[in-house]
Amino acid sequence: MFIPKACETLYKMYMKNLLLAFAATISVTCMVAQNYTPVDNGSDIKFSIKNFGLTVNGRFKGLKGRITFNPANVAAASFSATVDATTVNTGNGTRDGHLKKEEYFNAGKYPVISLVSTGVTNATAGGSFNMEAKITIKGITKAVSFPFKATQKADGYLFEGAFKLNRRDFGVGGKSVVMSDNLTVSLSVFAKKN
């Protein structure tokens, strides 16, 4: 079949533009951040603190929130998550009851502990990121900054990181001299794709 040269040139230009448009669409789609929901199952929100010279470990449940993340577009990432202060669990029921009282977490009045990112950047180490965030405990909000890793799973992401806090900044534990001022919060948050 004879195709005039002009038509052949137009056809080639059309196909080239079509392929370029398709590639651009795929590229933009890959850059769009995905939405995820953090869940208790597969997550571990814990803290550790010295008390009477011994390390006490505790955990929280009731994980809720919303995460927007794509490692190819970190600038668009955002994290907002809460845990239920009434779920504090150190493996000692008497101590847990004490931690829910006014002097500590005051869980009746402040049942939610929250963390909200204010910025996410790439870290120098491969596969790591840095988060700037605000954490709120007992109605008091402070800034935190920490590195974290993001591991892709079949149905979401596992985000892992840790940071230090001074309990006195949040009015937790009063003026206790047997309990350390500093504690470590370790996050292992599994978030399912929406």
C-alpha atoms as an extended CHARMM CRD file, in Angstrom:
* protein
*
       194  EXT
         1         1  MET       CA              0.0000000000        0.0000000000        0.0000000000  PROA      1               0.0000000000
         2         2  PHE       CA              1.2990000000        3.4080000000       -0.9920000000  PROA      2               0.0000000000
         3         3  ILE       CA              1.4170000000        6.0640000000        1.8060000000  PROA      3               0.0000000000
         4         4  PRO       CA              2.3780000000        9.5720000000        0.7560000000  PROA      4               0.0000000000
         5         5  LYS       CA              5.6050000000       10.7670000000        2.3870000000  PROA      5               0.0000000000
         6         6  ALA       CA              3.8310000000       13.7230000000        4.0670000000  PROA      6               0.0000000000
         7         7  CYS       CA              1.2680000000       11.4020000000        5.6690000000  PROA      7               0.0000000000
         8         8  GLU       CA              3.9910000000        9.0470000000        6.8590000000  PROA      8               0.0000000000
         9         9  THR       CA              5.8540000000       11.9510000000        8.4860000000  PROA      9               0.0000000000
        10        10  LEU       CA              2.6770000000       13.1940000000       10.1790000000  PROA      10              0.0000000000
        11        11  TYR       CA              1.9130000000        9.6740000000       11.4020000000  PROA      11              0.0000000000
        12        12  LYS       CA              5.4130000000        9.3100000000       12.8880000000  PROA      12              0.0000000000
        13        13  MET       CA              5.1120000000       12.7180000000       14.6080000000  PROA      13              0.0000000000
        14        14  TYR       CA              1.7010000000       11.7450000000       15.9920000000  PROA      14              0.0000000000
        15        15  MET       CA              3.0040000000        8.4390000000       17.3740000000  PROA      15              0.0000000000
        16        16  LYS       CA              6.0760000000       10.1310000000       18.8850000000  PROA      16              0.0000000000
        17        17  ASN       CA              3.9110000000       12.7470000000       20.6360000000  PROA      17              0.0000000000
        18        18  LEU       CA              1.5230000000       10.0560000000       21.8180000000  PROA      18              0.0000000000
        19        19  LEU       CA              4.3990000000        8.0590000000       23.3260000000  PROA      19              0.0000000000
        20        20  LEU       CA              5.8460000000       11.1880000000       24.9680000000  PROA      20              0.0000000000
        21        21  ALA       CA              2.4520000000       12.0340000000       26.4800000000  PROA      21              0.0000000000
        22        22  PHE       CA              2.0890000000        8.4750000000       27.7680000000  PROA      22              0.0000000000
        23        23  ALA       CA              5.5920000000        8.5490000000       29.3070000000  PROA      23              0.0000000000
        24        24  ALA       CA              4.8600000000       11.9140000000       30.9540000000  PROA      24              0.0000000000
        25        25  THR       CA              1.6090000000       10.5590000000       32.4040000000  PROA      25              0.0000000000
        26        26  ILE       CA              3.4100000000        7.5250000000       33.8370000000  PROA      26              0.0000000000
        27        27  SER       CA              6.1380000000        9.7700000000       35.2580000000  PROA      27              0.0000000000
        28        28  VAL       CA              3.6270000000       12.1020000000       36.9490000000  PROA      28              0.0000000000
        29        29  THR       CA              1.6710000000        9.1400000000       38.3050000000  PROA      29              0.0000000000
        30        30  CYS       CA              4.8520000000        7.7240000000       39.8520000000  PROA      30              0.0000000000
        31        31  MET       CA              5.6180000000       11.1030000000       41.4600000000  PROA      31              0.0000000000
        32        32  VAL       CA              2.1860000000       11.4350000000       43.0710000000  PROA      32              0.0000000000
        33        33  ALA       CA              2.2910000000       10.6250000000       46.7600000000  PROA      33              0.0000000000
        34        34  GLN       CA              0.2290000000        7.6780000000       47.9370000000  PROA      34              0.0000000000
        35        35  ASN       CA             -2.0740000000        7.7000000000       50.9650000000  PROA      35              0.0000000000
        36        36  TYR       CA             -1.7190000000        5.1800000000       53.7840000000  PROA      36              0.0000000000
        37        37  THR       CA             -3.4960000000        4.4540000000       57.0660000000  PROA      37              0.0000000000
        38        38  PRO       CA             -1.4060000000        3.4700000000       60.1140000000  PROA      38              0.0000000000
        39        39  VAL       CA             -2.7580000000        0.4100000000       61.9380000000  PROA      39              0.0000000000
        40        40  ASP       CA             -2.0420000000       -1.3710000000       65.2350000000  PROA      40              0.0000000000
        41        41  ASN       CA             -1.5590000000       -4.7640000000       63.5820000000  PROA      41              0.0000000000
        42        42  GLY       CA              2.1070000000       -4.8810000000       62.5740000000  PROA      42              0.0000000000
        43        43  SER       CA              3.0020000000       -1.6790000000       64.4580000000  PROA      43              0.0000000000
        44        44  ASP       CA              4.8520000000       -1.1620000000       67.7480000000  PROA      44              0.0000000000
        45        45  ILE       CA              4.8020000000        2.2170000000       69.5130000000  PROA      45              0.0000000000
        46        46  LYS       CA              7.0410000000        1.9680000000       72.5510000000  PROA      46              0.0000000000
        47        47  PHE       CA              9.0720000000        3.9650000000       75.0520000000  PROA      47              0.0000000000
        48        48  SER       CA             11.8440000000        3.1660000000       77.4960000000  PROA      48              0.0000000000
        49        49  ILE       CA             12.9040000000        5.1030000000       80.6050000000  PROA      49              0.0000000000
        50        50  LYS       CA             15.0810000000        4.4930000000       83.6480000000  PROA      50              0.0000000000
        51        51  ASN       CA             13.1960000000        4.2610000000       86.9510000000  PROA      51              0.0000000000
        52        52  PHE       CA             15.0480000000        3.3880000000       90.1820000000  PROA      52              0.0000000000
        53        53  GLY       CA             18.0170000000        2.5790000000       87.9320000000  PROA      53              0.0000000000
        54        54  LEU       CA             16.0700000000       -0.0590000000       85.9930000000  PROA      54              0.0000000000
        55        55  THR       CA             14.8290000000        0.2740000000       82.4240000000  PROA      55              0.0000000000
        56        56  VAL       CA             11.0420000000        0.3200000000       82.1470000000  PROA      56              0.0000000000
        57        57  ASN       CA              9.5610000000       -0.3930000000       78.7210000000  PROA      57              0.0000000000
        58        58  GLY       CA              6.0430000000        0.5660000000       77.7410000000  PROA      58              0.0000000000
        59        59  ARG       CA              3.7820000000        0.4950000000       74.7230000000  PROA      59              0.0000000000
        60        60  PHE       CA              0.7360000000        2.2650000000       73.3440000000  PROA      60              0.0000000000
        61        61  LYS       CA             -2.0380000000        1.0150000000       71.0810000000  PROA      61              0.0000000000
        62        62  GLY       CA             -4.9950000000        2.6470000000       69.3570000000  PROA      62              0.0000000000
        63        63  LEU       CA             -2.9070000000        3.8450000000       66.4100000000  PROA      63              0.0000000000
        64        64  LYS       CA             -4.8140000000        6.0980000000       64.0060000000  PROA      64              0.0000000000
        65        65  GLY       CA             -3.9580000000        8.7050000000       61.4250000000  PROA      65              0.0000000000
        66        66  ARG       CA             -3.0760000000        9.4290000000       57.8400000000  PROA      66              0.0000000000
        67        67  ILE       CA              0.2160000000        9.2000000000       55.9850000000  PROA      67              0.0000000000
        68        68  THR       CA              1.0120000000       10.5580000000       52.5360000000  PROA      68              0.0000000000
        69        69  PHE       CA              4.2790000000        9.1900000000       51.2070000000  PROA      69              0.0000000000
        70        70  ASN       CA              6.1940000000        8.4810000000       48.0230000000  PROA      70              0.0000000000
        71        71  PRO       CA             10.0060000000        8.1150000000       48.2300000000  PROA      71              0.0000000000
        72        72  ALA       CA             10.2750000000        9.6870000000       44.7820000000  PROA      72              0.0000000000
        73        73  ASN       CA              8.5160000000       12.8460000000       46.0080000000  PROA      73              0.0000000000
        74        74  VAL       CA              9.5400000000       13.3010000000       49.6460000000  PROA      74              0.0000000000
        75        75  ALA       CA              8.6480000000       17.0100000000       49.6420000000  PROA      75              0.0000000000
        76        76  ALA       CA              4.9550000000       16.0490000000       49.4210000000  PROA      76              0.0000000000
        77        77  ALA       CA              5.1430000000       13.5810000000       52.3370000000  PROA      77              0.0000000000
        78        78  SER       CA              3.0830000000       14.1570000000       55.4770000000  PROA      78              0.0000000000
        79        79  PHE       CA              2.5300000000       12.1350000000       58.6320000000  PROA      79              0.0000000000
        80        80  SER       CA             -0.2480000000       12.5420000000       61.1710000000  PROA      80              0.0000000000
        81        81  ALA       CA             -0.7000000000        9.8250000000       63.7850000000  PROA      81              0.0000000000
        82        82  THR       CA             -2.1860000000        9.3920000000       67.2490000000  PROA      82              0.0000000000
        83        83  VAL       CA             -2.1450000000        6.7410000000       69.9520000000  PROA      83              0.0000000000
        84        84  ASP       CA             -4.5300000000        6.2170000000       72.8540000000  PROA      84              0.0000000000
        85        85  ALA       CA             -2.8850000000        7.2420000000       76.1640000000  PROA      85              0.0000000000
        86        86  THR       CA             -5.3230000000        5.0170000000       78.0750000000  PROA      86              0.0000000000
        87        87  THR       CA             -3.7060000000        1.9340000000       76.4640000000  PROA      87              0.0000000000
        88        88  VAL       CA             -0.2970000000        2.4760000000       78.1280000000  PROA      88              0.0000000000
        89        89  ASN       CA              1.1200000000       -0.9560000000       78.9390000000  PROA      89              0.0000000000
        90        90  THR       CA              4.3510000000       -1.6230000000       80.8620000000  PROA      90              0.0000000000
        91        91  GLY       CA              3.4910000000       -5.1930000000       81.7970000000  PROA      91              0.0000000000
        92        92  ASN       CA              2.5590000000       -4.1300000000       85.3310000000  PROA      92              0.0000000000
        93        93  GLY       CA             -1.1340000000       -3.3410000000       85.8700000000  PROA      93              0.0000000000
        94        94  THR       CA             -0.5590000000       -1.3160000000       89.0490000000  PROA      94              0.0000000000
        95        95  ARG       CA              2.0940000000        0.8290000000       87.3850000000  PROA      95              0.0000000000
        96        96  ASP       CA             -0.0780000000        1.2550000000       84.2630000000  PROA      96              0.0000000000
        97        97  GLY       CA             -2.9420000000        2.5280000000       86.4100000000  PROA      97              0.0000000000
        98        98  HSD       CA             -0.5660000000        4.9990000000       88.0470000000  PROA      98              0.0000000000
        99        99  LEU       CA              0.7220000000        6.2040000000       84.6470000000  PROA      99              0.0000000000
       100       100  LYS       CA             -2.8360000000        7.0520000000       83.5810000000  PROA      100             0.0000000000
       101       101  LYS       CA             -3.2650000000        9.4340000000       86.5270000000  PROA      101             0.0000000000
       102       102  GLU       CA             -2.9110000000       13.2190000000       86.4680000000  PROA      102             0.0000000000
       103       103  GLU       CA              0.7450000000       13.3070000000       87.5490000000  PROA      103             0.0000000000
       104       104  TYR       CA              1.7620000000       11.2170000000       84.5400000000  PROA      104             0.0000000000
       105       105  PHE       CA             -0.2470000000       11.0050000000       81.2850000000  PROA      105             0.0000000000
       106       106  ASN       CA             -3.5390000000       12.2620000000       82.7680000000  PROA      106             0.0000000000
       107       107  ALA       CA             -5.2370000000        9.9500000000       80.2620000000  PROA      107             0.0000000000
       108       108  GLY       CA             -8.7530000000       10.8470000000       81.4060000000  PROA      108             0.0000000000
       109       109  LYS       CA             -8.2720000000       14.4910000000       80.3920000000  PROA      109             0.0000000000
       110       110  TYR       CA             -5.7340000000       13.9570000000       77.5700000000  PROA      110             0.0000000000
       111       111  PRO       CA             -6.5470000000       10.5760000000       75.9870000000  PROA      111             0.0000000000
       112       112  VAL       CA             -4.6340000000       11.2600000000       72.7590000000  PROA      112             0.0000000000
       113       113  ILE       CA             -0.8960000000       11.5430000000       72.1130000000  PROA      113             0.0000000000
       114       114  SER       CA             -0.2040000000       12.8950000000       68.6340000000  PROA      114             0.0000000000
       115       115  LEU       CA              2.6510000000       13.3690000000       66.1960000000  PROA      115             0.0000000000
       116       116  VAL       CA              2.3090000000       15.5660000000       63.1060000000  PROA      116             0.0000000000
       117       117  SER       CA              5.1090000000       16.1050000000       60.6080000000  PROA      117             0.0000000000
       118       118  THR       CA              6.1340000000       19.6240000000       59.6100000000  PROA      118             0.0000000000
       119       119  GLY       CA              8.6610000000       18.5180000000       57.0140000000  PROA      119             0.0000000000
       120       120  VAL       CA             10.2780000000       15.4270000000       55.4990000000  PROA      120             0.0000000000
       121       121  THR       CA             13.5980000000       15.3400000000       53.6420000000  PROA      121             0.0000000000
       122       122  ASN       CA             15.9530000000       12.7400000000       52.2110000000  PROA      122             0.0000000000
       123       123  ALA       CA             18.7890000000       11.6870000000       54.5040000000  PROA      123             0.0000000000
       124       124  THR       CA             22.3870000000       11.2340000000       53.4120000000  PROA      124             0.0000000000
       125       125  ALA       CA             22.2420000000        7.4690000000       54.0130000000  PROA      125             0.0000000000
       126       126  GLY       CA             20.5070000000        5.4730000000       51.2880000000  PROA      126             0.0000000000
       127       127  GLY       CA             16.8890000000        4.6000000000       52.0170000000  PROA      127             0.0000000000
       128       128  SER       CA             16.6550000000        6.9100000000       55.0280000000  PROA      128             0.0000000000
       129       129  PHE       CA             14.7110000000       10.1080000000       55.5640000000  PROA      129             0.0000000000
       130       130  ASN       CA             14.5600000000       12.8860000000       58.1560000000  PROA      130             0.0000000000
       131       131  MET       CA             11.3650000000       14.0760000000       59.7960000000  PROA      131             0.0000000000
       132       132  GLU       CA             10.6350000000       17.3590000000       61.5390000000  PROA      132             0.0000000000
       133       133  ALA       CA              7.4700000000       17.0230000000       63.6010000000  PROA      133             0.0000000000
       134       134  LYS       CA              5.3890000000       18.2920000000       66.5080000000  PROA      134             0.0000000000
       135       135  ILE       CA              4.4840000000       15.8880000000       69.3040000000  PROA      135             0.0000000000
       136       136  THR       CA              1.6550000000       16.6610000000       71.7100000000  PROA      136             0.0000000000
       137       137  ILE       CA              1.3770000000       15.0370000000       75.1490000000  PROA      137             0.0000000000
       138       138  LYS       CA             -1.0010000000       16.3250000000       77.8560000000  PROA      138             0.0000000000
       139       139  GLY       CA             -1.8850000000       19.2830000000       75.6490000000  PROA      139             0.0000000000
       140       140  ILE       CA              1.7560000000       20.4230000000       75.4150000000  PROA      140             0.0000000000
       141       141  THR       CA              3.3610000000       20.5240000000       71.9700000000  PROA      141             0.0000000000
       142       142  LYS       CA              7.1010000000       20.3270000000       71.3130000000  PROA      142             0.0000000000
       143       143  ALA       CA              9.2290000000       19.9810000000       68.1720000000  PROA      143             0.0000000000
       144       144  VAL       CA             11.1430000000       16.7730000000       67.4640000000  PROA      144             0.0000000000
       145       145  SER       CA             13.5130000000       15.7860000000       64.6800000000  PROA      145             0.0000000000
       146       146  PHE       CA             14.6200000000       12.2630000000       63.8450000000  PROA      146             0.0000000000
       147       147  PRO       CA             15.7480000000        9.9290000000       61.0490000000  PROA      147             0.0000000000
       148       148  PHE       CA             13.5010000000        7.1280000000       59.8620000000  PROA      148             0.0000000000
       149       149  LYS       CA             13.4690000000        4.2910000000       57.3810000000  PROA      149             0.0000000000
       150       150  ALA       CA             10.6340000000        3.3570000000       55.0420000000  PROA      150             0.0000000000
       151       151  THR       CA             10.3570000000       -0.2570000000       53.9090000000  PROA      151             0.0000000000
       152       152  GLN       CA              7.8040000000       -1.0730000000       51.2340000000  PROA      152             0.0000000000
       153       153  LYS       CA              5.5660000000       -4.0440000000       51.9880000000  PROA      153             0.0000000000
       154       154  ALA       CA              3.0560000000       -5.8300000000       49.7470000000  PROA      154             0.0000000000
       155       155  ASP       CA              0.1120000000       -3.7860000000       51.0540000000  PROA      155             0.0000000000
       156       156  GLY       CA              1.8100000000       -0.7080000000       52.4800000000  PROA      156             0.0000000000
       157       157  TYR       CA              4.9220000000        0.6550000000       54.1940000000  PROA      157             0.0000000000
       158       158  LEU       CA              6.7300000000        0.0310000000       57.4680000000  PROA      158             0.0000000000
       159       159  PHE       CA              8.1360000000        3.2740000000       58.9250000000  PROA      159             0.0000000000
       160       160  GLU       CA             10.7870000000        2.9220000000       61.6490000000  PROA      160             0.0000000000
       161       161  GLY       CA             12.5120000000        5.6070000000       63.7020000000  PROA      161             0.0000000000
       162       162  ALA       CA             13.3400000000        6.7430000000       67.2310000000  PROA      162             0.0000000000
       163       163  PHE       CA             13.8160000000        9.9700000000       69.1420000000  PROA      163             0.0000000000
       164       164  LYS       CA             14.4540000000       11.2160000000       72.6770000000  PROA      164             0.0000000000
       165       165  LEU       CA             12.1440000000       13.3290000000       74.8360000000  PROA      165             0.0000000000
       166       166  ASN       CA             12.4270000000       15.0250000000       78.2010000000  PROA      166             0.0000000000
       167       167  ARG       CA              9.3650000000       13.9660000000       80.2290000000  PROA      167             0.0000000000
       168       168  ARG       CA              9.4630000000       17.2280000000       82.2210000000  PROA      168             0.0000000000
       169       169  ASP       CA              8.7990000000       19.2040000000       79.0020000000  PROA      169             0.0000000000
       170       170  PHE       CA              5.3330000000       17.6160000000       79.0050000000  PROA      170             0.0000000000
       171       171  GLY       CA              4.6570000000       17.6210000000       82.7450000000  PROA      171             0.0000000000
       172       172  VAL       CA              4.8980000000       13.8250000000       82.9490000000  PROA      172             0.0000000000
       173       173  GLY       CA              6.0790000000       12.3050000000       86.2310000000  PROA      173             0.0000000000
       174       174  GLY       CA              6.2030000000       15.4790000000       88.2750000000  PROA      174             0.0000000000
       175       175  LYS       CA              9.4390000000       16.1280000000       90.1510000000  PROA      175             0.0000000000
       176       176  SER       CA             10.3910000000       12.4830000000       90.6270000000  PROA      176             0.0000000000
       177       177  VAL       CA             14.1220000000       12.1060000000       91.3400000000  PROA      177             0.0000000000
       178       178  VAL       CA             14.1630000000        8.3080000000       90.9420000000  PROA      178             0.0000000000
       179       179  MET       CA             12.9220000000        8.4640000000       87.3560000000  PROA      179             0.0000000000
       180       180  SER       CA             15.1520000000        9.7140000000       84.5410000000  PROA      180             0.0000000000
       181       181  ASP       CA             14.1400000000       12.9290000000       82.8400000000  PROA      181             0.0000000000
       182       182  ASN       CA             14.9630000000       11.4830000000       79.4280000000  PROA      182             0.0000000000
       183       183  LEU       CA             13.2150000000        8.6850000000       77.5990000000  PROA      183             0.0000000000
       184       184  THR       CA             13.4590000000        7.1020000000       74.1740000000  PROA      184             0.0000000000
       185       185  VAL       CA             10.4320000000        6.7060000000       71.9130000000  PROA      185             0.0000000000
       186       186  SER       CA             10.7370000000        3.9890000000       69.2500000000  PROA      186             0.0000000000
       187       187  LEU       CA              8.2950000000        3.8890000000       66.3560000000  PROA      187             0.0000000000
       188       188  SER       CA              7.6010000000        0.9460000000       64.1080000000  PROA      188             0.0000000000
       189       189  VAL       CA              4.5000000000        2.0000000000       62.2120000000  PROA      189             0.0000000000
       190       190  PHE       CA              2.8650000000       -0.2090000000       59.6280000000  PROA      190             0.0000000000
       191       191  ALA       CA              0.5990000000        1.7540000000       57.3020000000  PROA      191             0.0000000000
       192       192  LYS       CA             -1.7510000000        0.1390000000       54.8020000000  PROA      192             0.0000000000
       193       193  LYS       CA             -2.3110000000        1.6120000000       51.3650000000  PROA      193             0.0000000000
       194       194  ASN       CA             -5.7320000000        3.2360000000       50.9720000000  PROA      194             0.0000000000
